[in-house]
Amino acid sequence: MIFSRRSASAMVASLAMGLLSTSAIAQTPTPTPGGNLTIAWRANQEPASLDGHIDPFQSTWLFNSFVADPLVVLDGEAKYRPALATAWEVNADGTVWTFRLRAGVRFQDGTPFNAAAVKYNIERIMAPATASKQLASELGPIRSIDLVDDLTIRLNYPQPWVTLLDGLRRMPIWSPTAAERFGLQEFQRNLVGTGPFTLGEWVKNDRMVFRRWADYGGWNPMSTHQGPAYLDQVTVRFIGENAVLNEAVRAGTTLVGFSLTPDSREIYNNRPNFRFMSLGQSGTGLQQVMNIRRPPLSDLRVRQALLFARDMPAINRLLYDGTYIASDGPLDNVHRCFWPGATAMYAPNADRARQLLDEAGWRVVQGQPIRQSRGVEGVPDGTPLRVRWTTIHHREIGEALQSQYRRLGIDLQVEQVPGPIQLDRVNRRDFDLMFLRQRSPDPVILDQVWNSRWDQPGGWAWTGFKNDELDRVVGQLRVVGDDTRRCEIAKQAQEILMRNAVMLPTLSEPVFIAMSPRVQNFQMGSEGNWFFLHSTWIQR
């Protein structure tokens, strides 16, 4: 099979249901330069690091995109378009990628952008000291990098690597000069890229400020005009109180409210003085992955019981008036590669959950609300059946499940922690159920989360589940180019995962966005949590 630029783009061109297929919100004829676009943002989505080579979170890569254009862009129609790379080609077996780079581009510190700069960024990501397991996994097992000339770079692989573009569209290209000058620890506060804005300041737990770069050339394809951005400044304000976050646009303290809670619908929906959007997110949904290294979740029967014991449609109605999206498996139900068999496999069945817990040795003891162990291997008799639910947001889902589980004698202990503490717990393998979300229309996220090769510090394979069949199947998502076949592979992987009950699906969160009508040309990407500000402007 020949992997051309067109066929590589086609791998994600078919969007999941529920995603916005749009490039921009309508604008009035004459843009007005200037102004400060203020965006209210959930505090718990503030990155731990602003260096996207290190930090593996979507918000980090989004903020990076303000400062650093990537080689390629995934646009609002889920098509890859040239940015700092003007063209690319892939050889017949998908093992050699060649990129032609844009001429005349300089980084914000004056450093020339060229093939050597791209090579530096890739090698920085792959270096063990960077601990960039997320982007490193997406770039893949690069065998060698050739600098064909100053504006041409070639990546050579020992095997087909057809998902490279999906990694490159997230990868910020940093100035080698600045990265070397500041080092891994300090560079995150001194970002230097080629994008439309520079990083002005980052006050943790409060705000990020990005300022217009006057020398920006408009080389990102999402820019609808030549030259610098219209906005003078973008200020992201992190707000911890949901009520304050939801009201920020109506109160006039910000122009955009991003990732609001479902309550915001009552404030903004169908109100002529505001714009309001509810956008789906194709990916893993708000899943909790299971640490199967220790009891009680080392027992398949207990894991299956947790799945049978949950009633997520009821929780959706209770918490969100049914506005959240179903997510019944390792990929949510709006993902184009969702396996429908996941819905029926663990339909709510309290009696089956009780039977499985009894068989596993977790018995009901008269007068005790929580089941206790009786002959469970590695667990003293009389130990209560307690499972810890750790999340960085959406605590309310755990609390609703807590009520459902308690009726069956399961003590679900719910805790909400910041992102850095979450990653520390993961690294120490100190969890039972841990929140883990990936968002992408490409099924390669199954390899990122479930291939046991990524069970290492900085990797996403957190559960301790190692299955040779699963590793083989998800590994194919890195090398098979045919889009239909990729979805078939993804469905095989989902069936294996559900059969082994190593994750607990809950719901998929839409992105609720409110904005003032003064905000013009706010361009959405193909994922509900991604947007472009290259051509956004504020109407006076």
C-alpha positions as CSV (number, residue, x, y, z in Angstrom):
1,M,0.0,0.0,0.0
2,I,1.3,3.5,-0.8
3,F,0.9,6.0,2.0
4,S,0.5,9.3,0.3
5,R,-0.2,12.6,1.9
6,R,-3.8,12.2,0.9
7,S,-4.2,8.7,2.3
8,A,-2.5,9.8,5.6
9,S,-5.0,12.6,5.9
10,A,-7.8,10.2,5.3
11,M,-7.0,8.2,8.4
12,V,-8.7,10.8,10.6
13,A,-10.9,12.5,8.0
14,S,-14.0,10.7,9.1
15,L,-15.2,12.5,12.2
16,A,-17.0,10.9,15.1
17,M,-20.7,11.8,15.5
18,G,-21.2,14.7,17.7
19,L,-18.1,16.6,16.8
20,L,-18.4,20.1,15.4
21,S,-17.7,20.3,11.7
22,T,-16.9,24.0,11.4
23,S,-14.1,26.3,10.7
24,A,-15.3,29.5,12.3
25,I,-18.1,31.4,13.9
26,A,-19.4,34.0,11.6
27,Q,-17.6,37.3,11.5
28,T,-18.5,40.8,10.4
29,P,-16.8,42.1,7.3
30,T,-14.0,44.3,8.7
31,P,-11.8,42.9,11.5
32,T,-10.7,45.4,14.1
33,P,-7.1,44.8,15.3
34,G,-6.3,45.1,19.0
35,G,-7.8,44.2,22.3
36,N,-7.4,41.6,25.0
37,L,-9.3,38.3,24.6
38,T,-10.0,37.0,28.1
39,I,-10.9,33.3,28.5
40,A,-12.2,31.8,31.7
41,W,-10.9,28.3,32.2
42,R,-11.4,25.5,34.7
43,A,-8.6,25.7,37.3
44,N,-8.2,21.9,37.4
45,Q,-7.2,22.0,33.8
46,E,-4.2,24.2,34.4
47,P,-1.1,22.3,33.2
48,A,1.7,21.2,35.6
49,S,4.2,22.2,32.9
50,L,3.9,24.4,29.9
51,D,6.5,22.5,27.9
52,G,4.4,20.1,25.7
53,H,7.5,18.0,25.1
54,I,7.2,16.9,28.7
55,D,3.6,17.5,29.9
56,P,1.2,15.0,28.3
57,F,-2.1,17.0,28.7
58,Q,-4.3,18.4,25.9
59,S,-4.5,21.8,27.5
60,T,-0.7,22.1,27.5
61,W,-0.6,21.4,23.7
62,L,-3.4,23.9,23.1
63,F,-1.6,26.7,25.0
64,N,1.6,25.7,23.2
65,S,-0.2,26.2,19.9
66,F,-0.6,29.9,20.7
67,V,3.2,30.2,20.9
68,A,4.5,27.5,18.5
69,D,3.0,26.5,15.2
70,P,3.5,22.7,14.5
71,L,4.6,21.1,11.2
72,V,1.1,20.1,10.3
73,V,-2.4,21.2,11.6
74,L,-5.5,19.1,12.0
75,D,-8.2,21.5,10.8
76,G,-11.9,21.8,11.6
77,E,-12.7,19.1,9.0
78,A,-10.2,16.7,10.6
79,K,-7.8,17.0,7.6
80,Y,-4.1,17.5,7.9
81,R,-2.9,20.7,6.4
82,P,0.6,22.2,6.0
83,A,1.9,24.7,8.5
84,L,5.7,24.8,9.1
85,A,5.9,21.9,6.7
86,T,4.7,22.9,3.3
87,A,4.5,19.3,1.9
88,W,5.3,15.7,2.8
89,E,5.5,12.3,1.3
90,V,5.7,8.7,2.5
91,N,7.3,5.8,0.8
92,A,5.4,2.7,-0.4
93,D,5.7,0.7,2.9
94,G,5.3,3.6,5.3
95,T,8.8,3.6,6.7
96,V,10.2,6.8,5.3
97,W,8.6,10.2,5.8
98,T,10.0,13.3,4.0
99,F,9.0,16.8,4.9
100,R,9.7,20.0,3.0
101,L,9.8,23.0,5.3
102,R,8.7,26.6,5.0
103,A,11.3,29.0,4.0
104,G,12.0,32.4,5.6
105,V,10.6,31.6,9.0
106,R,12.4,32.6,12.2
107,F,11.7,31.8,15.8
108,Q,10.6,34.6,18.2
109,D,14.2,35.0,19.4
110,G,15.6,35.3,15.8
111,T,16.8,31.7,15.5
112,P,16.3,30.4,12.0
113,F,13.6,27.7,11.5
114,N,15.1,24.9,9.4
115,A,15.6,21.1,9.2
116,A,18.2,21.2,11.9
117,A,15.7,22.9,14.3
118,V,13.1,20.2,13.6
119,K,15.7,17.5,14.2
120,Y,16.7,19.1,17.5
121,N,13.0,19.1,18.7
122,I,12.6,15.5,17.8
123,E,15.8,14.4,19.5
124,R,14.8,16.5,22.6
125,I,11.5,14.6,22.8
126,M,13.2,11.3,22.4
127,A,16.0,12.0,24.9
128,P,15.5,10.0,28.2
129,A,16.2,13.1,30.2
130,T,13.1,14.8,28.8
131,A,10.8,11.8,29.9
132,S,8.5,12.6,27.0
133,K,6.8,9.3,26.8
134,Q,3.6,10.7,25.3
135,L,5.0,12.5,22.3
136,A,7.8,10.0,22.1
137,S,5.3,7.2,21.7
138,E,3.4,9.2,19.0
139,L,6.6,9.9,17.0
140,G,7.5,6.2,17.2
141,P,10.7,4.2,16.9
142,I,12.6,6.5,14.7
143,R,15.7,4.7,13.4
144,S,17.5,7.8,12.0
145,I,16.9,11.4,10.9
146,D,18.4,12.7,7.7
147,L,18.9,16.4,6.9
148,V,18.5,16.3,3.2
149,D,19.1,20.0,2.9
150,D,18.4,23.1,5.0
151,L,14.6,22.9,4.4
152,T,14.1,19.1,4.0
153,I,14.1,16.5,6.7
154,R,13.6,12.7,6.4
155,L,12.5,10.4,9.2
156,N,13.4,6.7,8.8
157,Y,11.5,3.9,10.6
158,P,12.3,0.2,11.0
159,Q,8.6,-0.5,10.4
160,P,5.6,1.3,9.0
161,W,4.5,4.2,11.1
162,V,1.3,5.6,9.7
163,T,0.2,7.7,12.6
164,L,3.1,10.1,12.5
165,L,1.0,13.1,11.4
166,D,-1.2,12.8,14.5
167,G,1.8,13.2,16.7
168,L,3.3,16.0,14.7
169,R,0.2,18.1,14.8
170,R,0.5,18.2,18.6
171,M,4.2,18.7,18.7
172,P,5.3,22.2,19.4
173,I,8.5,23.3,17.5
174,W,10.7,25.2,20.0
175,S,13.7,27.4,19.3
176,P,16.8,25.2,19.9
177,T,18.6,28.3,21.1
178,A,16.0,29.1,23.8
179,A,15.6,25.4,24.8
180,E,19.3,25.1,25.4
181,R,19.6,28.4,27.2
182,F,16.9,27.8,29.7
183,G,17.1,24.0,30.1
184,L,14.3,21.5,30.9
185,Q,13.2,23.1,34.2
186,E,13.1,26.8,33.2
187,F,12.1,26.6,29.5
188,Q,8.4,26.1,30.4
189,R,8.3,29.8,31.6
190,N,10.3,31.0,28.7
191,L,8.7,29.4,25.7
192,V,9.9,30.5,22.3
193,G,8.3,29.3,19.1
194,T,7.1,30.6,15.7
195,G,3.4,31.1,16.6
196,P,1.2,34.2,16.6
197,F,1.7,34.9,20.4
198,T,4.6,35.0,22.8
199,L,4.3,33.9,26.5
200,G,4.0,37.0,28.5
201,E,3.6,35.6,32.0
202,W,2.3,32.5,33.8
203,V,1.1,33.1,37.4
204,K,0.2,29.6,38.6
205,N,-3.3,29.1,40.0
206,D,-4.3,32.4,38.5
207,R,-3.5,33.3,34.8
208,M,-1.5,32.9,31.7
209,V,-0.9,35.9,29.4
210,F,0.0,35.6,25.7
211,R,1.0,38.7,23.7
212,R,0.8,39.3,20.0
213,W,4.1,38.6,18.1
214,A,4.5,41.5,15.7
215,D,6.7,39.5,13.3
216,Y,4.3,36.5,12.8
217,G,4.0,35.7,9.2
218,G,0.6,34.0,9.2
219,W,2.0,30.6,8.0
220,N,-0.5,28.5,9.9
221,P,-3.3,27.5,7.5
222,M,-5.9,28.4,10.0
223,S,-4.9,32.1,9.7
224,T,-7.3,33.7,7.3
225,H,-5.0,36.8,6.7
226,Q,-1.4,37.5,6.2
227,G,0.8,38.8,9.0
228,P,0.3,39.0,12.8
229,A,-2.7,38.1,14.8
230,Y,-5.4,40.7,15.3
231,L,-5.5,40.4,19.1
232,D,-3.0,42.3,21.1
233,Q,-3.3,39.8,24.0
234,V,-4.9,36.6,25.2
235,T,-5.4,36.2,28.9
236,V,-6.5,32.8,30.3
237,R,-7.9,33.0,33.8
238,F,-8.1,29.8,35.9
239,I,-11.2,29.7,38.0
240,G,-11.8,27.1,40.6
241,E,-15.5,27.8,41.5
242,N,-17.9,26.4,38.9
243,A,-20.5,29.0,39.6
244,V,-18.0,31.8,39.0
245,L,-16.7,30.1,35.9
246,N,-20.1,29.7,34.4
247,E,-21.1,33.3,35.1
248,A,-17.9,34.9,33.9
249,V,-19.1,35.8,30.4
250,R,-22.5,37.0,31.5
251,A,-20.9,39.0,34.3
252,G,-18.6,40.7,31.7
253,T,-15.4,39.6,33.5
254,T,-14.3,37.5,30.5
255,L,-15.3,37.3,26.8
256,V,-15.1,33.5,26.5
257,G,-15.9,30.8,29.0
258,F,-14.3,27.5,28.0
259,S,-15.1,24.0,29.3
260,L,-18.1,25.2,31.4
261,T,-20.3,22.8,33.5
262,P,-23.7,21.6,32.2
263,D,-25.4,24.2,34.4
264,S,-24.2,26.8,32.0
265,R,-26.8,25.8,29.5
266,E,-29.5,27.5,31.6
267,I,-27.5,30.7,31.6
268,Y,-26.6,31.0,27.9
269,N,-28.5,28.6,25.7
270,N,-30.9,30.3,23.3
271,R,-30.0,33.7,24.8
272,P,-29.6,36.3,21.9
273,N,-26.9,38.2,23.7
274,F,-24.5,35.3,23.9
275,R,-23.1,32.5,21.8
276,F,-23.2,29.0,23.3
277,M,-21.9,25.7,21.9
278,S,-22.0,22.1,23.1
279,L,-19.4,20.0,21.3
280,G,-18.6,16.3,21.6
281,Q,-15.2,14.9,22.3
282,S,-14.1,11.8,20.5
283,G,-11.8,9.7,22.6
284,T,-11.8,7.5,25.7
285,G,-14.5,9.4,27.6
286,L,-14.2,10.0,31.4
287,Q,-12.9,6.5,32.1
288,Q,-11.3,5.2,35.3
289,V,-8.6,2.6,34.7
290,M,-8.1,-0.2,37.2
291,N,-4.8,-1.1,39.0
292,I,-5.0,-4.9,38.7
293,R,-1.7,-5.4,40.6
294,R,-3.3,-5.8,44.0
295,P,-6.6,-6.9,45.6
296,P,-9.4,-6.4,45.3
297,L,-9.0,-5.4,41.6
298,S,-6.5,-8.2,40.9
299,D,-9.6,-10.5,40.7
300,L,-11.4,-10.3,37.4
301,R,-14.7,-11.1,39.1
302,V,-14.5,-8.0,41.3
303,R,-13.7,-5.9,38.3
304,Q,-16.6,-7.3,36.3
305,A,-18.9,-6.7,39.3
306,L,-18.0,-3.0,39.4
307,L,-19.0,-2.7,35.7
308,F,-22.3,-4.6,36.2
309,A,-23.1,-2.6,39.3
310,R,-23.0,0.8,37.6
311,D,-26.0,2.5,35.9
312,M,-24.5,5.4,33.9
313,P,-27.7,6.5,32.1
314,A,-29.3,7.0,35.5
315,I,-26.2,9.0,36.7
316,N,-26.3,11.1,33.5
317,R,-29.9,12.0,34.2
318,L,-29.3,12.7,37.8
319,L,-26.2,14.9,37.4
320,Y,-26.4,16.4,33.9
321,D,-30.0,16.2,32.8
322,G,-28.9,13.7,30.3
323,T,-26.7,16.1,28.4
324,Y,-23.5,14.1,28.7
325,I,-22.7,11.5,26.0
326,A,-22.7,7.8,26.5
327,S,-19.3,6.1,26.9
328,D,-19.7,2.4,27.3
329,G,-16.2,1.2,26.4
330,P,-12.5,2.1,26.0
331,L,-13.5,4.4,23.2
332,D,-16.6,6.5,23.7
333,N,-19.8,6.0,21.8
334,V,-19.2,8.9,19.4
335,H,-15.8,7.7,18.4
336,R,-15.9,6.5,14.8
337,C,-14.2,3.2,15.9
338,F,-16.4,2.5,18.9
339,W,-17.2,-1.2,19.4
340,P,-21.0,-1.5,20.0
341,G,-20.7,-4.8,21.8
342,A,-19.4,-2.9,24.8
343,T,-22.9,-1.5,25.5
344,A,-24.5,-4.9,25.9
345,M,-21.6,-6.7,27.6
346,Y,-22.0,-4.9,30.9
347,A,-25.6,-3.6,30.9
348,P,-26.7,-2.8,34.5
349,N,-27.3,-6.0,36.4
350,A,-27.1,-5.8,40.2
351,D,-27.9,-9.5,40.7
352,R,-25.0,-10.5,38.5
353,A,-22.7,-8.1,40.4
354,R,-23.7,-9.7,43.7
355,Q,-23.1,-13.2,42.4
356,L,-19.6,-12.3,41.2
357,L,-18.7,-10.7,44.5
358,D,-19.9,-13.8,46.4
359,E,-17.9,-16.0,44.1
360,A,-14.8,-13.9,44.7
361,G,-15.1,-14.3,48.4
362,W,-16.5,-10.9,49.3
363,R,-19.5,-11.8,51.4
364,V,-22.4,-10.0,53.0
365,V,-22.0,-10.1,56.8
366,Q,-25.2,-9.8,58.9
367,G,-25.4,-6.3,60.4
368,Q,-22.6,-4.9,58.2
369,P,-23.3,-2.6,55.3
370,I,-20.0,-3.3,53.6
371,R,-19.0,-6.8,52.4
372,Q,-16.1,-8.5,54.0
373,S,-13.4,-10.9,52.8
374,R,-13.8,-14.6,53.4
375,G,-11.0,-16.7,52.0
376,V,-9.7,-14.1,49.5
377,E,-6.1,-14.8,48.6
378,G,-3.8,-12.2,50.1
379,V,-6.5,-10.5,52.1
380,P,-7.1,-11.2,55.8
381,D,-10.6,-12.4,56.6
382,G,-12.9,-9.6,57.7
383,T,-11.4,-6.9,55.5
384,P,-14.0,-4.6,54.2
385,L,-14.5,-4.3,50.4
386,R,-13.1,-0.8,49.8
387,V,-12.1,0.6,46.4
388,R,-10.5,4.0,46.0
389,W,-11.8,6.3,43.2
390,T,-9.2,9.0,42.3
391,T,-9.9,11.7,39.8
392,I,-8.8,15.2,39.0
393,H,-12.4,16.4,38.2
394,H,-15.9,15.2,37.9
395,R,-15.9,14.1,41.5
396,E,-19.7,14.0,41.4
397,I,-19.6,10.9,39.1
398,G,-17.7,9.0,41.7
399,E,-20.1,10.1,44.4
400,A,-23.1,9.0,42.4
401,L,-21.5,5.6,41.9
402,Q,-20.7,5.5,45.5
403,S,-24.4,5.4,46.3
404,Q,-25.1,2.7,43.7
405,Y,-22.2,0.6,44.9
406,R,-23.0,0.9,48.6
407,R,-26.3,-0.9,47.9
408,L,-24.3,-3.9,46.9
409,G,-21.9,-3.7,49.9
410,I,-19.0,-1.9,48.1
411,D,-17.4,1.0,49.9
412,L,-16.2,3.4,47.1
413,Q,-14.0,6.0,48.6
414,V,-13.9,9.1,46.3
415,E,-11.0,11.6,46.2
416,Q,-10.2,14.5,43.9
417,V,-6.6,15.5,43.5
418,P,-4.6,17.9,41.3
419,G,-2.9,16.7,38.2
420,P,0.6,16.6,39.7
421,I,-0.6,14.4,42.6
422,Q,-2.4,12.2,40.2
423,L,0.8,11.5,38.2
424,D,2.7,11.0,41.4
425,R,0.2,8.4,42.5
426,V,0.4,6.7,39.1
427,N,4.2,6.6,39.2
428,R,4.0,5.0,42.7
429,R,1.1,2.7,41.5
430,D,-0.8,3.9,44.5
431,F,-4.4,3.8,43.3
432,D,-7.3,1.5,42.6
433,L,-9.4,3.4,40.1
434,M,-7.7,6.3,38.4
435,F,-9.0,8.9,35.9
436,L,-7.3,8.7,32.5
437,R,-8.7,10.5,29.5
438,Q,-7.4,10.8,25.9
439,R,-9.1,12.7,23.2
440,S,-8.6,12.0,19.5
441,P,-10.6,10.8,16.5
442,D,-7.7,8.4,15.8
443,P,-7.9,5.0,17.5
444,V,-4.2,5.0,18.1
445,I,-5.0,6.3,21.6
446,L,-5.8,2.6,22.4
447,D,-2.1,1.8,21.9
448,Q,-1.1,4.8,24.1
449,V,-3.2,3.7,27.0
450,W,-3.2,-0.1,26.8
451,N,0.0,-1.4,25.1
452,S,2.1,-2.7,28.0
453,R,5.3,-1.3,26.4
454,W,4.2,2.1,27.8
455,D,4.0,0.7,31.4
456,Q,6.9,3.0,32.4
457,P,7.4,6.4,34.1
458,G,5.8,9.0,31.8
459,G,3.8,6.4,29.9
460,W,0.0,6.0,29.9
461,A,-0.2,2.2,30.5
462,W,-1.0,2.5,34.2
463,T,-3.0,-0.6,35.1
464,G,-0.4,-3.4,35.1
465,F,-2.4,-5.3,32.6
466,K,-0.2,-7.2,30.2
467,N,-1.8,-9.3,27.5
468,D,0.2,-10.5,24.5
469,E,-2.9,-10.6,22.2
470,L,-3.8,-7.0,23.1
471,D,-0.3,-5.7,22.7
472,R,-0.2,-7.3,19.2
473,V,-3.6,-5.9,18.2
474,V,-3.1,-2.3,19.4
475,G,0.5,-2.3,18.0
476,Q,-1.1,-2.7,14.6
477,L,-2.7,0.7,14.9
478,R,0.8,2.2,14.5
479,V,1.5,0.4,11.2
480,V,-1.8,-0.3,9.4
481,G,-2.7,2.6,7.1
482,D,-6.2,1.6,5.8
483,D,-8.8,3.5,7.8
484,T,-11.5,0.8,7.7
485,R,-9.0,-1.9,8.8
486,R,-7.8,0.4,11.6
487,C,-11.3,0.6,13.0
488,E,-11.7,-3.2,12.8
489,I,-8.4,-3.5,14.8
490,A,-9.6,-1.0,17.4
491,K,-12.9,-3.0,17.9
492,Q,-10.9,-6.1,18.5
493,A,-8.8,-4.3,21.1
494,Q,-11.9,-3.0,22.8
495,E,-13.5,-6.4,23.0
496,I,-10.3,-7.8,24.7
497,L,-10.3,-4.9,27.2
498,M,-14.0,-5.3,28.1
499,R,-13.6,-9.0,28.4
500,N,-10.9,-8.4,31.0
501,A,-12.7,-5.5,32.6
502,V,-9.6,-3.4,33.2
503,M,-11.3,-0.1,32.9
504,L,-14.6,1.4,34.1
505,P,-16.4,3.4,31.5
506,T,-18.6,6.3,32.7
507,L,-19.7,9.1,30.4
508,S,-18.2,11.4,27.8
509,E,-18.1,15.1,28.6
510,P,-19.2,17.6,26.0
511,V,-17.3,20.9,25.9
512,F,-19.6,23.7,26.8
513,I,-18.4,27.1,25.5
514,A,-20.0,30.5,26.0
515,M,-18.8,33.8,24.5
516,S,-19.7,37.3,24.0
517,P,-21.0,38.2,20.5
518,R,-18.2,40.7,20.3
519,V,-15.8,37.7,19.8
520,Q,-15.4,37.2,16.0
521,N,-13.8,34.3,14.0
522,F,-13.2,32.1,17.0
523,Q,-12.1,29.0,15.0
524,M,-12.9,25.6,16.4
525,G,-10.9,22.5,15.5
526,S,-12.2,19.0,14.8
527,E,-12.0,18.1,18.5
528,G,-14.3,19.9,21.0
529,N,-11.4,21.0,23.1
530,W,-9.2,22.6,20.4
531,F,-9.4,26.1,18.8
532,F,-7.4,28.6,16.9
533,L,-6.9,32.3,17.6
534,H,-4.8,33.3,14.6
535,S,-7.6,35.3,13.1
536,T,-9.9,36.0,16.1
537,W,-10.8,39.6,16.7
538,I,-13.0,41.6,19.1
539,Q,-15.7,43.8,17.8
540,R,-15.7,47.3,19.4
